[in-house]
Amino acid sequence: MFTGHFIKKIILALLLVVLLTGCFSYYNRNIKLMHAYEQKKFTKAEDVLSNKKWEKRKRNILLYYLNKGTVLHMLGKYKESNEYFQLADYYIEDYQKNYALKALTFISNPSIEPYGGENYEKILLHYYSTLNYLKLGQPDDALIECKRMLLVMDNISTYYKNNNKYNRDAFTHLLLGLIYDAQKNYENAFIAYRNAYEVYRDDYKPLLGTDIPLQLKKDLLRTAYLNNSYSDLELYEKEFGFKYDRSAPVESSLVCFWNNGLCPVKEQNSITFLITDYGNGYVLFTNIELGINLPFYVGEDKDKIKKLIDMKVIRVSFPKFISRPPVYRNAYLKTTTDSVSFELAENIDEIAHRSLKDRMIKELGEALLRLALKKLAEIETSKNNKDAGTALSIINAVSEQADTRNWQFLPYSINYIRIPLKEGANNILLKAAGNGVTYTDTILVNVSKKQTFFESATSF
């Protein structure tokens, strides 16, 4: 028989655990790392990561690889950066859920499981790998990374059957087209651009509110012409409402990516469900605000059903994304002869919210099952030992925590533009503005022959 003194000890120990870990989000537990990165102190961020044992634990190792790869990318250590992104890719590829840990989450919480990554994170790690290879002058390897992005997206698409889901990534096709285009493989570039255009038009515009980039339309027309696809050229000229200048010379250009701001962070959210009798051994969990009704089979034990129903409400911990709106709202590139504005290519903030919404019902069902099993265990334990039942109730209450882990170094959005270059030295100004502040950067490109150059810039 547990004594009152013993139960008090359990309560104090559990409160200490919650204070030290449970009530802190992943962001807050990594506050030094996050602040160093946000302040562009990348050397300090690398040092913090190297000395952070908690980050290197098995359940967090994917985030360690992703964070390390990003910091090394920002430091210009592109080869070393790709080594960590490859480790992340291998981890995701080999990742299989540990069912022993999965079972344990039914009496604890999902954050004890190894982190397997959000769907968009699995795709965008290859974006950074692609940038690294382009910086290293290895376009063929960059092309392979883009194809890896497509493969990951295909795997995600097989999981989501509903067409109203984020199951196609327009930016992946766009990036693939840009690299094919730079290699003068205009046939494959045209196909990739066309795929990107269709996904922007059919998915991104209605689901995410992301417009079709004008630069994509221009590149689609140009590669249709260079690929001798004249019927396609005429079709898209009519659809876009403007014509391609067939007399325009093929010239060198700079494709620049602007990574703006920082992606949302996860915090814990509590959702309350009403519990009612559903009949035939079932209870019904209902949240009117979200329009969710989920039945759960208890069995024929009327005492169990009654005790669950007597609780009337049950609280579920579930993650929610908190957006970090960027300071800068727009940016442009300027040469001595041209000035062009960046266009939105990938709204990572919106995709993150959409991804969480896509899987919400499935994960809420798992969370309710976890809580129901906990409550049933409390009921069974209390029958034999009231003090033990009380202790288990306390353990269950304080262990109900949402998983707030995510790759928080990703940008809020990825923007891009193409600007023509002249032969010789090109001094290009990048200027971003918003909320009364400005950010400037300079890009130097020396052109000796007609080709496409790639650069990227980041603002927080």
C-alpha positions as CSV (number, residue, x, y, z in Angstrom):
1,M,0.0,0.0,0.0
2,F,1.4,3.4,-1.0
3,T,1.5,5.9,1.9
4,G,0.5,9.5,1.7
5,H,4.2,10.4,2.3
6,F,5.2,8.3,-0.7
7,I,2.6,9.9,-3.0
8,K,3.9,13.4,-1.9
9,K,7.4,12.3,-3.0
10,I,6.1,11.2,-6.4
11,I,4.3,14.5,-6.9
12,L,7.4,16.6,-6.0
13,A,9.6,14.5,-8.3
14,L,7.2,14.7,-11.2
15,L,6.8,18.5,-10.7
16,L,10.5,18.8,-10.8
17,V,10.7,16.8,-14.1
18,V,8.0,19.0,-15.6
19,L,9.7,22.2,-14.6
20,L,13.0,21.0,-16.0
21,T,11.8,19.6,-19.3
22,G,8.1,19.1,-19.9
23,C,6.9,22.7,-19.8
24,F,9.8,23.9,-22.1
25,S,9.3,23.8,-25.9
26,Y,12.1,22.6,-28.2
27,Y,12.9,26.2,-29.0
28,N,13.2,27.2,-25.3
29,R,15.4,24.2,-24.6
30,N,17.7,25.4,-27.3
31,I,17.5,29.1,-26.6
32,K,21.3,29.7,-26.8
33,L,21.6,27.9,-30.1
34,M,18.5,29.7,-31.5
35,H,19.7,33.2,-30.4
36,A,23.1,32.6,-31.9
37,Y,21.7,31.6,-35.2
38,E,19.1,34.4,-35.3
39,Q,21.8,36.9,-34.6
40,K,24.0,35.5,-37.4
41,K,26.7,34.4,-34.9
42,F,27.2,31.1,-36.8
43,T,30.6,30.2,-35.3
44,K,29.0,30.5,-31.9
45,A,26.0,28.4,-33.1
46,E,28.4,25.7,-34.3
47,D,30.2,25.7,-30.9
48,V,26.9,25.4,-29.0
49,L,25.8,22.5,-31.2
50,S,29.1,20.7,-30.8
51,N,28.8,20.9,-27.0
52,K,25.1,20.0,-26.8
53,K,24.8,16.4,-25.7
54,W,21.0,16.6,-25.5
55,E,20.8,17.5,-29.1
56,K,22.9,14.5,-30.1
57,R,20.7,11.9,-28.3
58,K,19.2,9.3,-30.5
59,R,15.7,10.8,-30.4
60,N,17.0,14.2,-31.5
61,I,19.8,13.2,-33.8
62,L,18.0,14.1,-37.0
63,L,17.6,17.7,-35.8
64,Y,21.3,17.8,-34.9
65,Y,22.2,16.8,-38.4
66,L,19.8,19.3,-40.0
67,N,20.9,22.2,-37.7
68,K,24.6,21.4,-38.1
69,G,24.2,21.2,-41.9
70,T,22.5,24.6,-41.9
71,V,25.1,26.3,-39.7
72,L,27.9,25.0,-41.8
73,H,26.2,26.2,-45.0
74,M,25.9,29.7,-43.5
75,L,29.6,29.5,-42.6
76,G,30.4,28.7,-46.3
77,K,31.6,25.2,-45.4
78,Y,29.6,23.7,-48.2
79,K,31.3,20.3,-48.4
80,E,31.1,19.7,-44.7
81,S,27.5,21.0,-44.7
82,N,26.5,18.3,-47.2
83,E,28.1,15.6,-45.1
84,Y,25.6,16.4,-42.4
85,F,22.7,16.7,-44.8
86,Q,23.6,13.3,-46.2
87,L,23.5,11.9,-42.7
88,A,20.1,13.4,-42.3
89,D,19.0,11.9,-45.6
90,Y,20.3,8.5,-44.7
91,Y,18.6,8.7,-41.3
92,I,15.2,9.5,-42.8
93,E,15.6,6.9,-45.5
94,D,16.3,4.2,-42.9
95,Y,13.9,5.5,-40.3
96,Q,11.4,3.0,-39.1
97,K,9.3,3.6,-36.1
98,N,10.4,1.9,-33.0
99,Y,7.2,0.1,-31.9
100,A,8.5,-0.4,-28.4
101,L,8.9,3.4,-28.1
102,K,5.6,3.8,-29.9
103,A,3.9,1.7,-27.3
104,L,5.5,3.6,-24.6
105,T,4.0,6.9,-25.9
106,F,0.6,5.5,-24.8
107,I,1.7,5.9,-21.2
108,S,4.0,8.9,-21.8
109,N,4.2,11.4,-24.7
110,P,5.3,11.5,-28.3
111,S,8.5,13.5,-27.6
112,I,10.3,10.4,-26.4
113,E,10.1,8.9,-29.9
114,P,13.0,9.5,-32.3
115,Y,12.2,12.6,-34.4
116,G,11.5,11.5,-38.0
117,G,11.0,15.0,-39.5
118,E,8.1,16.9,-41.0
119,N,7.3,16.1,-44.6
120,Y,8.4,19.5,-45.9
121,E,11.7,19.2,-43.9
122,K,12.5,15.9,-45.6
123,I,12.2,17.8,-49.0
124,L,14.0,21.0,-48.1
125,L,17.1,19.4,-46.7
126,H,17.8,18.7,-50.4
127,Y,17.4,22.4,-51.2
128,Y,20.3,23.2,-49.0
129,S,22.3,20.3,-50.5
130,T,21.5,21.6,-53.9
131,L,22.7,25.1,-53.0
132,N,25.9,23.6,-51.6
133,Y,26.7,21.7,-54.7
134,L,26.0,24.7,-56.9
135,K,28.4,26.7,-54.7
136,L,31.0,24.0,-55.1
137,G,30.5,24.1,-58.9
138,Q,29.0,20.6,-59.1
139,P,25.8,21.0,-61.1
140,D,25.4,17.3,-61.8
141,D,25.4,16.5,-58.1
142,A,22.9,19.4,-57.6
143,L,20.7,17.8,-60.2
144,I,20.8,14.5,-58.3
145,E,19.7,16.3,-55.1
146,C,16.7,17.8,-57.0
147,K,15.7,14.4,-58.1
148,R,15.9,13.2,-54.5
149,M,13.5,16.0,-53.6
150,L,11.1,14.6,-56.2
151,L,11.5,11.0,-54.9
152,V,10.7,12.2,-51.3
153,M,7.6,14.0,-52.5
154,D,6.4,11.0,-54.4
155,N,6.7,8.9,-51.2
156,I,4.7,11.5,-49.3
157,S,2.1,11.6,-52.1
158,T,1.4,7.9,-51.7
159,Y,0.5,8.5,-48.0
160,Y,-2.0,11.3,-48.7
161,K,-4.8,10.2,-51.0
162,N,-6.9,13.4,-50.7
163,N,-6.3,15.9,-53.4
164,N,-6.8,18.8,-51.0
165,K,-3.5,18.1,-49.3
166,Y,0.1,19.3,-49.6
167,N,1.3,16.4,-51.7
168,R,3.0,18.1,-54.6
169,D,5.9,20.6,-54.3
170,A,6.1,23.2,-57.0
171,F,9.4,24.6,-55.9
172,T,11.0,21.2,-56.4
173,H,10.0,21.2,-60.0
174,L,11.1,24.8,-60.4
175,L,14.5,24.1,-59.0
176,L,15.0,21.1,-61.2
177,G,14.0,23.2,-64.2
178,L,16.5,26.0,-63.3
179,I,19.4,23.5,-63.2
180,Y,18.4,21.7,-66.4
181,D,18.1,25.1,-68.0
182,A,21.6,26.1,-66.8
183,Q,23.0,22.9,-68.4
184,K,21.2,23.9,-71.7
185,N,19.1,20.8,-71.4
186,Y,16.0,22.7,-72.7
187,E,13.8,19.7,-73.2
188,N,13.9,18.6,-69.6
189,A,14.0,22.2,-68.4
190,F,10.7,22.8,-70.3
191,I,9.1,19.6,-68.7
192,A,10.2,20.6,-65.2
193,Y,9.0,24.2,-65.7
194,R,5.6,23.0,-67.0
195,N,5.2,20.6,-64.0
196,A,6.1,23.5,-61.7
197,Y,3.6,25.8,-63.4
198,E,0.8,23.2,-63.1
199,V,1.4,22.6,-59.4
200,Y,1.5,26.4,-58.6
201,R,-1.7,26.8,-60.6
202,D,-3.6,23.8,-59.3
203,D,-2.3,23.4,-55.7
204,Y,-0.3,26.3,-54.5
205,K,-2.6,29.1,-55.5
206,P,-5.9,27.6,-54.0
207,L,-4.3,25.8,-51.0
208,L,-1.5,28.0,-50.0
209,G,-2.3,31.4,-51.6
210,T,1.0,31.4,-53.5
211,D,0.9,33.0,-57.0
212,I,2.6,31.6,-60.1
213,P,5.9,33.4,-60.4
214,L,6.1,35.6,-63.5
215,Q,9.7,34.5,-64.0
216,L,8.5,30.9,-64.2
217,K,6.1,31.8,-67.0
218,K,8.9,33.6,-68.9
219,D,11.3,30.6,-68.5
220,L,8.5,28.2,-69.6
221,L,8.0,30.2,-72.9
222,R,11.7,30.5,-73.5
223,T,12.5,26.8,-73.1
224,A,9.5,25.9,-75.2
225,Y,10.9,28.0,-78.0
226,L,14.5,26.7,-77.5
227,N,13.1,23.1,-77.5
228,N,11.2,23.8,-80.8
229,S,7.9,23.1,-79.0
230,Y,6.1,25.7,-81.0
231,S,2.6,24.4,-80.3
232,D,3.3,24.5,-76.6
233,L,4.7,28.0,-77.0
234,E,1.6,29.3,-78.6
235,L,-0.6,27.5,-76.1
236,Y,1.1,29.1,-73.1
237,E,1.4,32.5,-74.8
238,K,-2.3,32.5,-75.1
239,E,-2.8,31.3,-71.5
240,F,-0.3,33.8,-70.0
241,G,-1.5,36.8,-72.1
242,F,1.9,37.8,-73.4
243,K,4.3,36.6,-76.1
244,Y,7.9,35.5,-76.0
245,D,10.3,37.7,-77.9
246,R,11.7,35.2,-80.5
247,S,14.4,37.6,-81.5
248,A,15.8,37.8,-77.9
249,P,19.4,36.6,-77.7
250,V,20.5,33.9,-75.3
251,E,22.5,35.7,-72.7
252,S,24.2,35.0,-69.3
253,S,22.0,35.4,-66.3
254,L,22.1,35.2,-62.5
255,V,19.5,33.1,-60.7
256,C,19.4,34.3,-57.1
257,F,17.5,32.7,-54.1
258,W,16.5,34.9,-51.2
259,N,15.9,33.0,-48.0
260,N,13.8,35.4,-46.0
261,G,13.0,35.2,-42.2
262,L,12.6,32.1,-40.1
263,C,10.0,29.3,-40.3
264,P,7.4,28.8,-37.5
265,V,8.2,27.1,-34.2
266,K,6.1,24.5,-32.5
267,E,4.5,25.2,-29.2
268,Q,2.1,23.1,-27.1
269,N,-1.6,23.5,-27.6
270,S,-4.4,22.0,-25.4
271,I,-7.6,20.8,-27.0
272,T,-10.6,19.8,-24.9
273,F,-13.0,17.0,-25.8
274,L,-16.4,16.2,-24.3
275,I,-16.9,12.5,-23.5
276,T,-20.4,11.0,-24.1
277,D,-21.8,7.5,-24.3
278,Y,-21.9,6.3,-27.9
279,G,-23.5,2.9,-27.2
280,N,-22.4,-0.7,-27.8
281,G,-19.3,-0.3,-25.6
282,Y,-18.1,2.9,-27.2
283,V,-17.6,6.4,-25.9
284,L,-17.5,9.5,-28.1
285,F,-14.9,12.3,-27.9
286,T,-16.3,15.5,-29.3
287,N,-14.8,18.9,-30.0
288,I,-17.5,21.2,-31.4
289,E,-15.2,24.0,-32.3
290,L,-13.1,21.8,-34.6
291,G,-16.0,19.7,-35.7
292,I,-14.4,16.5,-34.6
293,N,-16.2,13.3,-33.4
294,L,-14.0,10.3,-32.6
295,P,-15.4,7.1,-31.1
296,F,-13.3,4.8,-28.9
297,Y,-14.2,1.2,-28.0
298,V,-14.0,0.6,-24.2
299,G,-15.7,-2.8,-24.0
300,E,-18.8,-4.1,-22.1
301,D,-17.6,-3.1,-18.7
302,K,-20.3,-0.5,-17.7
303,D,-18.2,0.6,-14.7
304,K,-15.3,1.7,-17.0
305,I,-17.7,3.4,-19.4
306,K,-19.4,5.2,-16.5
307,K,-16.1,6.4,-15.0
308,L,-14.9,7.7,-18.3
309,I,-18.2,9.5,-19.0
310,D,-18.2,10.9,-15.4
311,M,-15.0,12.8,-16.3
312,K,-17.2,14.8,-18.8
313,V,-14.1,16.4,-20.5
314,I,-10.6,15.3,-21.4
315,R,-7.7,17.5,-22.4
316,V,-5.3,16.5,-25.2
317,S,-1.9,18.1,-25.8
318,F,-1.2,18.7,-29.5
319,P,1.5,20.9,-31.2
320,K,0.7,24.1,-32.9
321,F,2.8,26.3,-35.2
322,I,3.6,29.8,-34.1
323,S,4.6,32.0,-37.1
324,R,7.6,34.3,-37.0
325,P,6.6,37.0,-39.6
326,P,9.7,38.3,-41.4
327,V,10.9,41.9,-41.0
328,Y,11.5,42.3,-44.7
329,R,8.5,42.2,-47.0
330,N,10.1,42.6,-50.4
331,A,13.5,42.7,-52.1
332,Y,15.1,43.3,-55.5
333,L,18.3,42.9,-57.5
334,K,19.8,45.9,-59.3
335,T,22.5,46.1,-62.0
336,T,23.6,49.1,-64.0
337,T,20.9,48.4,-66.5
338,D,18.2,46.3,-64.9
339,S,16.2,46.1,-61.6
340,V,14.0,43.1,-60.9
341,S,12.0,42.2,-57.8
342,F,12.1,38.8,-56.1
343,E,9.1,36.5,-56.4
344,L,7.8,34.1,-53.8
345,A,8.6,30.5,-54.7
346,E,8.0,28.5,-51.5
347,N,6.0,29.8,-48.5
348,I,7.5,27.5,-45.9
349,D,5.4,29.1,-43.1
350,E,2.1,28.3,-44.9
351,I,3.3,24.8,-45.9
352,A,4.2,24.0,-42.2
353,H,0.7,25.0,-41.0
354,R,-0.9,23.1,-43.9
355,S,1.2,20.0,-43.1
356,L,0.1,20.0,-39.5
357,K,-3.5,20.4,-40.5
358,D,-3.3,17.5,-42.9
359,R,-2.3,15.1,-40.2
360,M,-4.3,16.6,-37.3
361,I,-7.2,14.1,-37.3
362,K,-4.9,11.1,-37.4
363,E,-2.7,12.3,-34.6
364,L,-5.6,13.6,-32.5
365,G,-7.0,10.1,-32.7
366,E,-3.7,8.6,-31.5
367,A,-3.6,11.2,-28.7
368,L,-7.1,10.4,-27.5
369,L,-6.4,6.6,-27.6
370,R,-3.3,7.3,-25.5
371,L,-5.3,9.3,-23.0
372,A,-8.2,6.8,-22.9
373,L,-5.7,3.9,-22.2
374,K,-4.2,6.0,-19.4
375,K,-7.5,6.6,-17.8
376,L,-8.5,3.0,-18.1
377,A,-5.2,2.0,-16.5
378,E,-6.0,4.4,-13.6
379,I,-9.4,2.9,-13.1
380,E,-8.0,-0.7,-13.0
381,T,-5.2,0.3,-10.7
382,S,-7.5,2.1,-8.3
383,K,-9.7,-1.0,-8.0
384,N,-6.8,-2.8,-6.3
385,N,-5.0,0.1,-4.7
386,K,-6.4,3.6,-4.4
387,D,-3.1,5.2,-3.5
388,A,-1.4,3.6,-6.5
389,G,-4.3,4.8,-8.7
390,T,-3.8,8.3,-7.5
391,A,-0.1,8.2,-8.2
392,L,-0.7,6.9,-11.7
393,S,-3.2,9.6,-12.3
394,I,-0.6,12.2,-11.3
395,I,2.0,10.6,-13.6
396,N,-0.4,10.6,-16.5
397,A,-1.4,14.2,-16.0
398,V,2.1,15.6,-15.9
399,S,3.4,13.4,-18.7
400,E,0.8,14.6,-21.2
401,Q,3.0,16.8,-23.4
402,A,3.0,17.6,-27.1
403,D,6.0,17.1,-29.3
404,T,7.3,20.6,-30.1
405,R,10.4,19.6,-32.1
406,N,10.9,20.9,-35.7
407,W,13.8,22.2,-37.9
408,Q,13.7,25.8,-36.8
409,F,16.5,27.1,-39.0
410,L,14.5,27.0,-42.2
411,P,13.5,30.3,-43.7
412,Y,10.0,31.7,-43.6
413,S,10.0,31.8,-47.4
414,I,12.2,31.1,-50.4
415,N,12.1,33.7,-53.1
416,Y,13.9,33.9,-56.4
417,I,14.5,35.9,-59.5
418,R,16.6,35.8,-62.7
419,I,18.5,38.9,-63.9
420,P,20.6,39.3,-67.1
421,L,24.3,39.7,-66.9
422,K,26.8,41.5,-69.2
423,E,30.2,40.1,-70.1
424,G,32.9,41.0,-67.6
425,A,32.5,42.1,-64.0
426,N,28.9,42.5,-62.7
427,N,28.3,44.3,-59.4
428,I,24.8,43.5,-58.3
429,L,23.0,45.1,-55.4
430,L,20.5,43.2,-53.4
431,K,18.2,45.4,-51.3
432,A,15.4,44.2,-48.9
433,A,13.0,46.5,-47.1
434,G,10.1,46.3,-44.7
435,N,8.8,47.6,-41.4
436,G,10.9,50.7,-41.7
437,V,14.2,48.8,-42.0
438,T,16.4,47.9,-44.9
439,Y,19.0,45.2,-45.6
440,T,21.6,45.3,-48.4
441,D,24.1,42.9,-49.9
442,T,26.4,42.9,-52.8
443,I,26.9,40.1,-55.3
444,L,29.9,40.0,-57.6
445,V,29.8,37.9,-60.8
446,N,32.5,37.7,-63.5
447,V,31.1,36.6,-66.9
448,S,33.5,35.2,-69.5
449,K,31.0,33.1,-71.5
450,K,27.3,32.7,-71.8
451,Q,26.1,30.7,-68.8
452,T,23.8,30.7,-65.8
453,F,25.2,31.6,-62.3
454,F,23.5,30.8,-59.0
455,E,23.7,32.7,-55.8
456,S,21.7,32.9,-52.5
457,A,21.2,35.4,-49.8
458,T,19.7,35.1,-46.3
459,S,18.0,37.7,-44.2
460,F,16.6,37.2,-40.7
